[in-house]
């Protein structure tokens, strides 16, 4: 029977199931011994190697979608003072309450910095652990939404993220709680820094745009007043020529509001001067608004310089307390500024509102799920290794038979 099996193998014929069984029986000692030894070694390694821990926590993210835009209050106040209606957000422009998807993507990009984790964990993570966290960030930072679609790619533009689940490995139970606490502090810090930078960028952009608008309005009123001044000269000459305008005398016709009004040159001159006085008042108001916008832009430039210096010192884009830094920088700017107390008080109130909003954001980032630690289960890995060992030792006899068979007809006949 063995000769028949060798003939089939040598002739490259397809072995039957009986032939395969014969090969396994022939090599049963190797198969059973190898499987038993491998399983014993896997069990021994699983019992010997310390089981790693896994810490997990969930923190809430601030509700930035339904909150009023940082600059909306400033813009509304400026428009009202200029005589324009405040902006109204349409219903179609309102988003679901929560953390915006754009802000969350920015958070993810910030967290993919190895130096950020090294700085935040204070050397408690080795370079390999840091690299695993940053390269597999989606496994350690998971967004949670109120709509049930927790995969970021499945979220739509109007959806929002309400919380984020953090998962970090650790060698021990105590280290697990320490690491998850540091991880949560890192996420909070990055979120507040990003929101602070976004608020400053938005304030800078809007202030520059509004300053350009006020300057254009001021120039337009100046052109109008120069034209009205020419009318004043003409009507003063007319008043000298016709001091009194009666029913049978000379009349000046003005067409306004769809009808005819017959006004004397004296009355029209008074109206022109009143319009010029009103324009002068609006020009002074626009001057005040331009000056406020300029002060705001100068402060933001100084604040940006200090933030960049802080980043260079830490070598990461992270600040200890952005809100305190904002307040301290404004105090220094106000003390050195030559502007009047009224203008400084106005901008100080605006910045205090922004600082209060950032404080509320920071307070909102509390633990939804308290930090917890558990042993990482290695059951799947152990079972996978056992199946690989069984498969290897079941295939090994056929490989050995293939290797032992004659390599040429001459060798077979010999």
C-alpha positions, 0 to 999 in steps of 0.5 A: 500500500505504501508503494502504491501511495508513493507511486501516486505521489511520484506520478503527480496524481491527485491523492485520495482522502484515504491516501491523505489519512495514511500520511497523517497516520504515518506522521501521527507522532509528529502531528500530535506531539507538535500540536500538544507542544505548541498548545502547551507553549501558548498556554505557558506564554499566556500565563507568564507574560503580564496581561496588559490593562486598558483604560477607558473614559468618555468626556463630553464635548462643548456645544459649539453649534447652537452657541452664538458666534463669537463675533455675532454680538460685536457685529450686532452692536456695531450695526445697531449703532450704525443704524442697520438691523442686526443679522438674523440666522436663518433656520436652514443655517442652524445646526444640530447641538453639539461639537461640529464635525469640522472642529472634531476633524481639527482635533484629530489632526492636532492629536496626530502629533507625536510630540504632543503626546510625549509632552502631555504624558511627561515621558510615561509613554515610550516612542513605540507607544506614542507611535501606536497612539498617533497612527491608530488614533481612531482606535483610541479616540472615538466620536459619539453622536446623538444620531447613533452614527459613531463612525466619522465618515458616516456623519452628515454635515448637519450632524454633531458630535456630543462626546468622545470615548478615549481608550489607552493601554497601560501595563498596570491598573494604577498606570491605566488610571493615570494615563486615561486622566492625562489623555483626557486632560490632553484632549481638553487642552487641545479643544480649548486651544483650538477654540481659542485660536478659532475665536481669535481668527474669526474676530480678526477676520470680522474686525478687518472686514468691518473696518473696511466697511466703516472706512468706505461708509465714511468716505461715501459720507464725505463725498456726499457732504462735499456735494451738499456744500456746493448746494449750500453755495447755490442756495445761499446765492438764491436766498440773497437774490430772492429773500422772500418767496411768496405765492406769486413770487419765484418758487423752487420745486422739489420732487420727493416721496412721489409728490411735489413740495413747494419749499422756499430756498431758505427752508431748503438751505436749512434742510441741506445744512441739517443733512450735512450735520447728520452726515457729520455725526455719522462720520464721527460715529464711523471714526469711532468704529474704525478706531475700535476695530483698529484697537482690536486688530492691534491687540489680536496681533500682540496676542498672536505673537505671545501665543506663538512664543508660548508654542515655541517654548513648549515645542507643541501647540498647547497652552497651560490656560488660554483663557488666563493668557487672554485676560493677562495679555489684554491687561498688559495691552490696556495698561500700555495703550494710549487710547481712552478708557471708554474705548478700552472698556468697550473692547475689554467687555467684548473680550470678557464675553469671549473668555466667559464663553471659552470658560463655559466650553471648558466646564462642559467637558466633564466625564460622561463615563468615569475612567475605568480599567480592565484587563485586555482579553487575549482570548482571540489571540490565543485561539488564533495562535492555536489554530495556526499551530494545528494547521501548520502541523496538519500540513507539515506531513504532506510537505515532508512527503513531497520532499521525500518523494523521488525527484526523477524517474531514474531515482524512482527506478533505483 
